[in-house]
């Protein structure tokens, strides 16, 4: 179960907005039990992407997860 403001991990690439599997986001809106608006931000705090995802697209952060920084990929 996911809740508003949960930090989540992306489980698949979303190349059209420059996101990759493993990127961290925050749930900013809950549309239903399986649909969420998730915000992904650059390290500077600028919003990189705001996307609607399903529960299958995200997972909870785990104790074995390590946070890292990567350069943004250019989007078409």
C-alpha positions, 0 to 999 in steps of 0.5 A: 500500500502506498500513501501520499508523500511516500518516497518510492523507487521506479521499477521501470525506465520512463525514457520520454521524461529521462527517468530510469529504473531505480530513480527516487520519487515522491507520491504527490497525489493518490488517484486510487488504490493503484494509481499515483502522481509521482514527482521526480526531482533533480539533486538541485530540487528542480522538478524533472518529471511529474508522471502518473504511475501504477503500483506496478511501476513503483516500489517502497524504498528498502533498507538495502537501497543506496541513494546515488546521483547520475546525470540527467539524460536528454529527452527527445 
